[in-house]
Amino acid sequence: MPQTRCLRLLVVGWCAVLSIVAPLPAHAYLKFGIEVGGVTKVLRWNGAVPVPYYVSHEALPNVSAADFQAAISRAFNAWEVVPTATVSYRFAGFTSNRPGDDDGLSTLGFLNEPALDQVLATTSYLIDELTGELLESDVFFNSAYAWSAGVSPVANRWDVESIAVHEIGHFNGLGHSAIGETTVSPSGRRVTSVGSVMFPIAIGVGDITARTLDADDIAGLSDLYPTSQFTATTGSISGRVLKNGRGVFGAHVVAFDVATGAQVANFSLSTAGAFSITGLRPGPHLLRVEPLDDADLESFFGGNEPVDVQFAPRFLSKIIIVPRGGDSGTVTVAVTPR
């Protein structure tokens, strides 16, 4: 029987982030990977389909186990109905095990973590270090916060379904999206607009807008689990971001669909400033390049990447036509230092 050595990785939490998984270039945004034998493996589900998951028996005074499970099921369904992706899920039952136990069960449930005063929920992976296979993905919801799990929103309570949709994106292997805007206040960052459920900061209590995926989320999932028609019916934009003639690492590049207003984004993830955005509807798009300054850098990158935020945002002056089933060709965007 082949030897197995497992590694538990704490990946991300919404509102505050802990990340020890390497970010990889993704065609929609960051996805995660682990190095195995000198080769970086993308974290994704390669085994059983549908992917089984369990829900903890633990309940809260205002959230029964049955209501929690129903909200989790609706959140998984938001991802499963994406027509250009192949991933699916199966509720395998309730369990007395806790999220984070190395038990081979992908478990979602509550844990009381009052010391994590900026973390609503966190996703972790159990990975076979020898093969890179994703064995388990657990999500804990911090019961130190007030929650609701009904179909209708409840004022002054965090919505289980909305937060679960975000965390299930991580469960799938997706990282954070930077499509959103914030302002800084004495109490921290406040979200003013969001264009992806994978934005790393939640809007607020009682909000349910994150129950619905945006174009960026759909492109990211479809990149990880593409249907046979995905690459044939969509196109891509690729190019470089330069400042003073040198590549910019970590620039946020957003493609705006002129016809629909949909936004799909990526980062320049090389010292040459290279980026690629796929999953785009064929037709005219505008490009905006901006520094990653609407969330903490640690929400997207580790501490060693040379992320450059010292440049001014810029719209490319020309419209890029995305071909069906093809790429735009290299697009160069020069940004100005600030």
ABEGO torsion letter per residue (X at the ends): XBBBBBBBBBABBBGBBBBABBBBBBAABBBBBBBBGGBBBBBBBABBOBBBBBBBABBBAABBAAAAAAAAAAAAAAAAABAABABBBBBAEBBABBBGBBAGBBBBBBBBBAABAABABBBBBBBBAAAGBBABBBBBBBAABBBBABABBBBGBBBAAAAAAAAAAAAAGBBBBABEBBBBBAAEBBBABBABAABABBAEBGBAAAABBBAAAAAAAAAABBBAAAAAABBBBBEBBBBGGBBBBGBBBBBBBAAAGBBBBBBBABAAGBBBBBGBBBEBBBBBBBBBAABBAAAABBAABBBBABBBBBBBABBBBBBBGBBAEBBBBBBBBX
